[in-house]
């Protein structure tokens, strides 16, 4: 099977869930990131905990953790996994909040979708909590930055590679 083959299609081209039962559970990790771009006054309000709805980053962190655990409920062919840990970090810049999510598991398939989903939901939560002050916010740069474990080995996106190009390292 080529690297470009779609494993979620059966020989007739119908959608199917990939059978992972023959695989051995191994430690798997994924790191994803994105940014919420906003007015500098909005980042200042978040940093100073002056947003009327509450502590934006605390709520976004809980929303991201919850999203990681519920990914298979939202993405139809995604396997339900026992998520071992979810770490969410925020960095407040002048005109954005950067979000980084790391998800770990010991299972038969990876947690890339869990990390991406958690990142997106944390970003959407920031938008929701700040939209009354800044409707012009933009969520962008959602990407998988690292994946370890499993048959395909390690993937790391390099800083100097455009989002449409990946740097794959086999281990």
N, C-alpha and C positions, 0 to 999 in steps of 0.2 A: 504494500500500500504506500503510495507517495505521501510526502509530508503535507500535500495540499488536498488529500482526500477528506471528505466530510464523513466523520465517523457517526454522526447522528442521523444518517440515512441508511435504510436497509437496501438490499440489492434492487428493489423495485422503486427506490427513490422516496420512500415514505419515511416520515420522522420516526425515530426510535430512541430510546434511552440506551446508551452504550452499556454493555454488560461488563461490570468491573469485578464480578464475583471471583474470577480466577486470580486476580491480583492479590498480592500480599500487602497488608497494611504497612505503611512506612511513614516516617515523619515528613511532613510537607509544610512548606511555608510560602506565602505570597505577600508581596509588598506592593501597594498601589498608592497613587497620589493624584491630587487634583488641586485646583485653585478656584476660589470665589473672588472675582474682581469686583471692586466697589469703590465708592468715594472715600477719600482719606478721613472724612468726618465719621463715616460708618466704622472704619477700622478702629478709630480712636474710641468710639462709643463701646465697641466690643471689648477692647483692651481695658477700658476703665469700668467695665460692667455697668454701663449706663443705659443699656437697652431696656425699654419698659417691660418687655416680655420675660426678662430674667437673664441668667448667666448663659449666654449664647453658646459658648464652647462646651460647657458642662452638659447642656441639653443635646448638642450635636454629637458629643462623644457617646452618650447613652443611645441615641438614635442609631449611630453607626454600629455599635455593638449589637443592638437588637437586629439590625439589618443583616449583619454577617450571619447571625444564627438562623435567619428566616429566608435566606437566599433562594432555596429550592422552592419556596412558596411563590416566588415571583418569576422565576426563570424556568419555563416548563420542562426542559430536559436536563436540568441541573440535579445532581444527586443530593439527597439530604445527607449532611455530614455531621459528625459530632465535632463541633468546633472546640478546640482545646484552649485557645486564648485569642484575644483581640486587643491590640494596642493601637490607640489612635492619638496622634500628636498633631498639634496645630502650630503654625508659625504666622504671626501677624506681621505683614509688610505694610508699606505706606498705603498701597491701594489694593491689597488683597489679603486673604487668609489662605495659606497653604495647608493642605490636609495630607497626612500620611497615615496609612493603615497597614498594620502587619497582622496577618491571621496565620495561626498554626493549628495543625491537626496531626493525628496519627490515623490514617485511613487509606482507602484503596484508590482515591482520586484526589486531585489537587484542590486548592482553595483560592485559585485566581478569581473566580467569580464572586466569592465571598468578600475578598478584599476590595474588588472594584465596586460591588454593590454597597458595602459599608461606606466607602469613600463618597459615592454619589449621594447616598442618603444623608450623610453628615453635611455635605455641601447644600443639599436641598433644605435641610433643617436650618442652617445658617441663613439661607435666603428667606425662608418663611419667617424667621424671628426678626429679620431686619427689613423686610419689604416695605413696611409703612414709612420708613425713613429713606429708603434707597431702592426704588423699583428698577433702576438701571443696572443692577448687579448682573454679572455674567459668570456662569459656571463653565470652566474650561480645563483643558489639559489633563483630562482623566486618562490615566495610563497605568498599565502594569509595569512596575519598575524591576521586580525581581521575583523569581519563582525557583524554589529548590525542592528536590525530592521527586520520586517517581521515575518511570522508565526514560522519559525524555531529558532527564538531567536538569542542569541549571540554566536559567535564562537571566541575563542582566541587561537592562537597557543602559546604554552609555550616554553620558551627558551631551556628547557632541553629535548624537544621532537624531535625525528628525523623528517625530512621532510615528511616521509611516514606515520606518526602517528599524529593524531589531538586530541586536547583537546576541547571537546564541552561542553559549559555551557548553560543550558537552563535558560531563563529569563521570 
